[in-house]
Amino acid sequence: MRVPSLPVTVSRPIRARIDLAALRHNFGVARRLAGKACLWAVIKANAYGHGQFPVAHALRDLADGYALLEIENAIALRERGHRQPILLLEGFFTPADLPALARFDLTPVLHCRAQLDMLAASSERPRRVYVKLNTGMNRLGFLPPELPEILRALAALRIQDVTLMSHFAAADAPSPAEIAASLARLREANAEPRLPVSLANSAALIRHPESRGGAGDWARPGIMLYGGSPFAPADRTAAQLDLRPVMTLESRLIGIQHPDAGERIGYGGLFQVEAPTRIGIVACGYADGYPRHAPTGTPIAVAGHMTRTLGRVSMDMLACDLSGIAAEIGAPVTLWGTGEGGQVDADAIAAAAGTIGYELFCAVAPRVPMRWEG
């Protein structure tokens, strides 16, 4: 006997909304800061959790190019009609990747000699490459004194369209000393002939104008496009940088409790109420991507009022303080972003949980429905 199918509906109230108009606004902020430099829109990690393809489509008339990691995702962009340059931030990984680079006109980052060996052994090569220099991050890249040898090897392979790239370890720090040291190393290596460069991430683009470059150079804004500040909240907030939240994670109250003084809330009883109060239960937990280690006091908005979380975050639920808030079951809740429940800075949530906004955005679980607007 065949069971008749029923229409699938999403009944649990949690969802993530993506404001594409805010995304474009934030890109405009980056564009003004960049001056004459071109801009890669960094859409790695599924556009920082915001959806690679909707984000790329929203920026297709604004971005000079896209930067990401996976060759398969770059190919998918090409197949969707995107003709801008595409930069592969970790380059290629095996010789089998090289035909796709040539066929789909992808620009890999070269950061090690193993990649040079793969290029030399292949008859199919990209038209242009980025050469990554390690100027202090000590993660990926050639040492600056190696650059002349690398350029000779590329010229022998008839690859002469080369851009230099580096990555700052502390662009978000107030002191410019480390940035100055990295720039000095790169400039010494890039003295004659001068090659175009790509240096500035979001933090450097905002704080270190000397790293932005000029005509022919490229900057790489990432987190700022999504409305997150690359700095600590006590330093410079997203609002102070004229950045608008792109992602809103929102839900609703699904329960209300009235514990007496002395009773405890949630797993482990980490929070004890001091007087009779109202506690709201929100349909959101760590399985949705909310940080489990967010402590009591983490900001949350309910029915337009700022309040705080209470106790330990559960897999599917968390508790919040309804003292002084006339909210009932079904009332809107904003976990972060700008929603019907109110406005909450994602960076403030991240700081409370001992992490960064990048992780919050990237960690939203697949079970959370996502909707793109604007």
C-alpha positions in Angstrom: 0.0 0.0 0.0 1.4 3.3 -1.0 1.3 6.1 1.6 0.1 9.3 0.0 2.7 12.1 0.1 1.9 15.3 1.9 3.2 18.8 1.1 6.4 19.6 2.9 6.2 22.7 5.1 8.7 24.3 7.5 6.9 24.6 10.8 9.7 25.2 13.3 10.0 28.9 13.6 13.8 29.4 13.3 15.1 30.8 10.1 18.0 32.9 8.6 17.2 35.8 6.4 19.9 37.3 4.1 19.5 41.0 3.2 21.1 41.3 -0.2 20.6 45.1 -0.3 22.7 45.3 2.9 25.3 43.2 1.2 25.5 45.6 -1.8 25.7 48.5 0.6 28.6 47.0 2.4 30.4 46.3 -0.9 29.9 50.0 -1.6 31.7 50.8 1.6 34.6 48.6 0.6 34.7 50.1 -2.9 35.0 53.7 -1.5 37.9 52.6 0.8 39.7 50.8 -2.0 40.1 53.8 -4.2 41.6 52.8 -7.6 42.3 49.2 -6.6 40.1 46.4 -7.9 38.0 44.3 -5.5 37.8 40.6 -5.1 34.5 39.7 -3.3 35.6 36.9 -1.0 32.8 34.2 -1.1 34.7 31.3 0.4 33.0 29.0 3.0 29.7 29.3 1.1 30.0 33.1 1.2 30.7 33.0 5.0 27.5 31.0 5.4 25.3 33.4 3.4 25.0 31.3 0.3 27.6 31.4 -2.5 25.4 31.6 -5.5 22.8 34.2 -4.2 25.7 36.4 -3.0 27.6 36.1 -6.2 24.5 36.9 -8.2 23.8 40.0 -6.0 27.3 41.3 -6.6 27.7 40.4 -10.2 27.5 44.0 -11.4 29.7 45.3 -8.6 32.6 42.9 -7.9 35.6 42.9 -10.1 36.1 39.2 -9.3 35.3 36.4 -6.8 37.7 34.7 -4.4 37.0 31.2 -3.0 38.7 27.9 -2.4 37.0 25.0 -4.2 37.6 24.4 -8.0 34.2 22.8 -8.2 32.5 25.9 -6.8 34.4 28.1 -9.2 33.3 25.9 -12.1 29.7 26.2 -10.9 30.0 30.0 -11.0 31.2 29.8 -14.6 28.3 27.5 -15.5 25.9 30.1 -14.0 27.3 32.7 -16.4 29.8 34.6 -14.2 32.6 35.9 -16.3 34.6 37.9 -13.8 38.0 36.6 -12.8 37.9 33.9 -10.1 40.7 33.5 -7.7 41.4 30.1 -6.0 42.8 31.2 -2.6 44.6 27.8 -1.9 45.4 27.2 -5.5 45.2 23.7 -6.9 45.9 20.5 -5.0 46.6 17.7 -7.6 47.7 17.6 -11.3 44.2 16.5 -12.1 43.0 20.1 -11.2 45.0 21.8 -13.9 42.9 21.1 -17.0 39.9 22.8 -15.3 42.0 25.9 -14.5 42.8 26.3 -18.2 39.3 25.4 -19.5 37.4 27.7 -17.1 40.0 30.5 -16.9 40.6 30.2 -13.2 43.4 32.0 -11.4 45.2 29.8 -8.8 47.4 31.0 -5.9 50.8 29.4 -6.0 52.3 29.0 -2.5 54.7 26.0 -2.7 57.2 24.3 -4.9 55.0 21.2 -5.2 52.6 23.3 -7.2 55.4 24.6 -9.5 56.4 21.0 -10.1 52.8 20.1 -11.1 52.7 23.0 -13.5 56.0 22.0 -15.1 54.8 18.4 -15.7 51.5 19.5 -17.3 50.7 20.6 -20.8 47.6 22.5 -19.6 48.3 25.6 -17.5 46.4 28.7 -16.3 46.9 31.9 -18.1 47.6 33.9 -14.9 48.6 33.1 -11.4 49.0 34.8 -8.0 52.2 34.1 -6.2 51.8 34.1 -2.4 54.7 35.5 -0.3 55.0 34.7 3.4 55.7 38.1 4.9 55.1 37.1 8.5 51.9 35.0 8.7 54.0 31.8 8.5 51.1 29.8 7.1 51.3 29.5 3.3 53.7 31.2 0.8 57.2 31.5 -0.5 59.8 33.5 1.3 60.4 36.9 -0.3 64.0 36.1 -1.4 62.7 33.2 -3.4 60.6 35.4 -5.7 63.1 35.9 -8.5 63.6 32.2 -8.9 59.8 31.6 -8.8 59.3 34.2 -11.5 62.0 32.7 -13.7 60.4 29.3 -13.4 57.0 30.7 -14.4 58.5 32.6 -17.3 60.0 29.3 -18.5 56.4 27.9 -18.5 55.2 30.9 -20.4 53.1 32.2 -17.5 53.9 35.9 -17.3 50.6 37.4 -15.9 51.6 37.3 -12.3 50.2 39.1 -9.2 51.9 39.1 -5.8 49.8 38.3 -2.8 50.3 38.2 1.0 48.2 38.0 4.1 48.6 40.0 7.2 48.6 38.2 10.6 47.5 41.2 12.6 45.7 43.7 10.4 43.1 44.1 13.1 45.6 45.2 15.7 45.8 49.0 16.5 49.6 49.0 16.2 50.8 49.4 12.5 54.3 47.9 13.3 53.6 44.4 12.0 51.8 45.7 8.9 54.8 48.0 8.2 57.2 45.1 8.6 55.2 42.9 6.2 54.9 45.7 3.6 58.6 46.4 3.8 59.4 42.7 3.1 57.1 42.7 0.1 58.3 46.0 -1.3 61.9 44.9 -1.1 61.0 41.7 -3.1 58.8 43.6 -5.5 61.2 46.4 -6.4 62.0 45.8 -10.1 59.9 45.3 -12.1 57.0 46.1 -9.9 54.2 43.5 -10.1 50.6 44.1 -9.2 49.8 43.1 -5.6 46.8 41.9 -3.5 47.3 42.6 0.2 44.4 44.1 2.0 41.7 42.1 3.7 38.8 43.7 5.4 40.8 44.9 8.4 43.6 46.2 6.4 41.3 47.9 3.9 39.7 49.8 6.8 42.6 50.5 9.0 45.8 50.5 6.9 45.3 52.6 3.7 49.0 52.0 2.7 48.0 48.3 2.0 45.2 49.0 -0.3 47.2 49.4 -3.5 46.4 51.5 -6.5 45.4 51.0 -10.1 46.0 47.4 -11.2 46.2 46.1 -7.6 43.5 44.2 -5.8 42.0 44.2 -2.3 40.1 41.2 -0.8 37.2 42.3 1.5 35.6 39.4 3.3 33.8 39.7 6.6 32.9 43.4 6.1 30.8 42.4 3.1 28.6 40.4 5.4 28.2 43.2 8.0 30.7 42.0 10.5 33.4 44.1 12.0 37.0 42.7 11.6 37.8 44.4 14.9 36.9 43.6 18.5 33.5 45.2 19.5 35.4 47.5 22.0 37.5 48.7 19.2 35.2 49.5 16.2 31.7 48.1 15.7 30.1 47.3 12.4 27.7 50.2 12.9 30.6 52.6 13.5 32.1 51.4 10.2 28.7 52.0 8.3 28.3 48.2 7.8 24.8 46.8 7.8 24.0 43.3 9.1 23.3 40.9 6.2 22.3 37.8 8.1 19.5 37.8 10.6 19.0 34.6 12.7 15.5 34.7 14.2 13.0 32.5 15.9 10.1 32.6 18.4 9.2 31.8 21.9 7.8 28.2 22.2 7.5 28.1 25.9 7.3 30.2 29.1 8.3 29.1 32.6 7.7 30.8 36.0 10.5 29.5 38.3 10.5 30.5 42.0 13.5 32.0 43.8 16.2 29.5 44.2 15.3 27.3 41.2 17.8 26.6 38.4 17.5 26.9 34.7 18.6 24.3 32.1 21.3 21.6 31.9 23.6 21.7 34.9 21.5 24.3 36.6 24.1 27.0 35.7 21.7 29.9 36.4 19.8 30.2 39.6 16.9 32.7 39.8 17.0 35.1 42.7 13.3 36.0 42.7 10.2 34.7 40.9 10.5 35.6 37.3 9.4 34.7 33.7 11.7 32.6 31.5 11.2 32.4 27.8 12.2 29.3 25.8 13.4 29.9 22.3 13.4 27.4 19.4 17.2 27.7 18.8 20.1 25.7 20.0 23.6 24.6 19.2 22.3 22.2 16.6 21.1 25.3 14.7 24.5 26.9 14.9 24.1 29.0 18.0 27.2 28.8 20.1 26.8 26.3 22.9 29.3 28.2 25.1 27.4 31.5 25.0 27.0 32.2 28.7 24.2 33.7 30.8 24.0 37.4 29.8 24.5 36.9 26.1 22.4 39.6 24.3 19.1 38.5 22.7 16.1 40.5 21.6 12.4 39.5 22.3 9.4 41.4 20.9 11.5 44.5 20.3 13.3 44.5 23.7 16.9 43.7 24.5 17.4 41.0 27.1 19.8 38.2 28.0 20.1 34.5 27.7 20.0 32.3 30.9 21.8 29.1 31.6 23.3 26.6 29.2 22.3 26.5 25.5 20.7 23.2 24.7 20.8 21.3 21.4 17.4 22.7 20.2 16.5 25.4 22.7 17.8 28.2 24.9 16.3 30.2 27.7 16.0 34.0 28.0 15.0 36.5 30.6 11.5 38.0 30.2 11.6 40.3 33.2 9.7 43.4 32.2 8.8 42.1 28.8 5.2 41.4 28.0 5.9 38.6 25.6 3.9 35.4 25.1 4.4 32.1 23.2 4.9 33.0 19.6 6.7 36.3 20.3 9.5 37.1 17.8 13.1 36.6 18.8 16.2 37.9 17.2 19.3 35.9 17.9 21.5 38.2 15.8 20.9 40.7 13.0 17.9 42.9 12.5 14.5 41.2 12.8 11.0 41.5 14.1 12.3 40.7 17.5 14.7 43.6 17.5 18.3 44.2 16.6 21.3 42.3 18.0 24.9 42.8 17.0 26.4 39.4 15.9 29.8 40.5 17.0 28.5 41.0 20.5 27.1 37.5 20.5 30.5 36.2 19.3 32.4 38.2 22.0 30.2 36.8 24.7 30.8 33.3 23.5 34.5 33.7 23.2 34.6 33.5 19.4 34.3 35.7 16.3 31.4 36.7 14.1 32.9 34.7 11.2 32.3 31.5 13.1 28.7 32.4 13.9 27.8 33.0 10.2 29.7 29.9 8.9 28.2 27.7 11.6 24.5 28.1 10.9 23.2 24.6 10.4 21.7 23.2 7.2 18.5 22.5 9.0 17.9 26.2 9.4 15.8 27.5 6.5 17.5 30.4 4.7 15.7 33.1 2.7 17.3 35.7 0.5 15.7 39.2 0.2 16.5 42.4 -1.6 
